[in-house]
Amino acid sequence: MRSFRNEVAEPLARPAVSPEVAPEPIGPPLATPPPRPQKWLVAVAIVLVLAAVLGFVLRKTTAPRTYSRVASPIGNNIGPGLRLKGITEAIQARAILAPMLSGQQVGILTITKLLPAGARVRRGDVLVEFDRQAQIRDALDKQAEYNKLVDQVSQEQAKENAAHAKDETELEQAGSDLSKAQLEIQKADILSRIDVEKAQENLEQAKAALQQLRETFELKRKAASAAIQILEIQRDRTRQTMRHAQKNAELMQVHSPIDGVVVLNTIWKQGKMGEVQEGDQVRPGVPFMQVVDPSRMEVLVQVNQEDFLSLKIGRSATVRLDAYPEMVFAGKLEQISPIARNGSFSAKVRTFTAIFSIEGSDPRLMPDLSAAVDVDGGDHSRTSS
C-alpha cells in the first residue's frame, strides 16, 4: 500500500519552475506621487477654524472690560491697583427751574436777562429774569378790584350802621308810644266809654307796632350782615389772587440759593438741543440751569461685579481728569451702592455705583468731566488683563 502511494505521487509531482527575472530599468527610478488627501478632512479643518474665530469674537463682544488693572501710584504700594472711569459732579448743587406760576396757565416764559455759564455768584444774586409784564399787569388789575371791594364793604357797613341806629330809634319811639297808651288806659275810670275804647285801641296798636319792630329789627340785622359777608368773601378772594399775581411777578426774577458757579444745562428748545440764551423761551418747570459749589467735588463711577467685593469704604485713590492730564487729585471711596444694575452689553454682567470724593479744588474742575480713578491696590492678590 505504501509503495502504491509513492508510485502514484511521483508522476504527479511537478518540477519547480524558476521565476522570471525582471529586466533592469534603464535610467534613474521615477518618484512615487504622494497620496491625495481626502475631501472630508479639508471640510472638517475649515469648520474647526471658523468655530475658533467665531468663539474668539463672541468672547470679546459679550464680556467687555470697562477698566483695567494698573500699577498703583499711591504711596509706596506698587501692588496691582484698579482703574475706574467716571464723571465728575458737585457734592452741593442746586437745580434752577423755570418758575411755576400759581393760578395761571402759562405756556412759555421769555428770558430777558441771563448770567453766562461759568459766572461766579453769591447767595441771593440774580441769576435770570423773565418777562413779567403780564404778571405785573394782572397784579395791578387785581389790586384795583380789591380796592373797589374794600370800598364797597365800607359803604355797606356804613349803611348798616345808619339803618341800625334808625331802627333803634323807632324801637324807642314805639316803646314810648306803648307807655303813653298804658297811661291812658289807666284813666278809664274818669274817661267816657268812647275814650276808653279809643285808649284801648291805641294800646293794642302800640303793642303790635313794638312787636313788629322788634321782629324786623333782627331780620334786618341778619340780612345786612349776610350782604356784608358776601362782599367780604369777594374782597378776600380778590386779595388772594392779587397776592398770587404779585408773587408771580416776583418769581420772574430767580435768585441764587447758594454760593457757586453757574452751569447751563442742555435742553430741548426751538426744535433742537442747546443751552438757553437771552431771548429764548422755556416752559415752566424745566431745569435749564444749575448752581454748583466747585470747592467740593466727587466722581461717580461704575464698578464691575468682579471687583465689587475688593472695594472698601475709605480706600484711597488718585483722580485724573481726561481733559487736563496734568491735574492730579487725591481721593477716597465714600459710598458704594448695595444693589447692582444690569450692564450696558449683557444682563449677566452687573455693575455697582461708587462715589469717590476729591480733595482740593481748581477753577478747571467742573461737573460732567470724564475722569480716571486709580484705586489703591491694598491687599489685592489677583490680577486680570
HELIX and SHEET records of a PDB file:
HELIX    1   1 ARG A    2  LEU A   12  1                                  11    
HELIX    2   2 LYS A   39  THR A   62  1                                  24    
HELIX    3   3 GLN A  133  ILE A  185  1                                  53    
HELIX    4   4 ARG A  193  LEU A  251  1                                  59    
HELIX    5   5 GLN A  305  ASP A  307  5                                   3    
SHEET    1   A 7 ARG A 341  ASN A 342  0                                        
SHEET    2   A 7 ARG A 350  ILE A 358 -1                                        
SHEET    3   A 7 MET A 297  ASN A 304 -1                                        
SHEET    4   A 7 LEU A  82  ALA A  90 -1                                        
SHEET    5   A 7 SER A 370  VAL A 375 -1                                        
SHEET    6   A 7 SER A 316  LEU A 321 -1                                        
SHEET    7   A 7 VAL A 328  ILE A 336 -1                                        
SHEET    1   B 4 ALA A  93  LEU A  97  0                                        
SHEET    2   B 4 PRO A 287  VAL A 292 -1                                        
SHEET    3   B 4 GLY A 260  LEU A 264 -1                                        
SHEET    4   B 4 ARG A 120  VAL A 121 -1                                        
SHEET    1   C 4 GLN A 253  HIS A 255  0                                        
SHEET    2   C 4 VAL A 126  PHE A 130 -1                                        
SHEET    3   C 4 LEU A 109  LEU A 114 -1                                        
SHEET    4   C 4 GLN A 281  VAL A 282 -1                                        
SHEET    1   D 2 ILE A 267  LYS A 269  0                                        
SHEET    2   D 2 LYS A 272  GLY A 274 -1                                        
END                                                                             
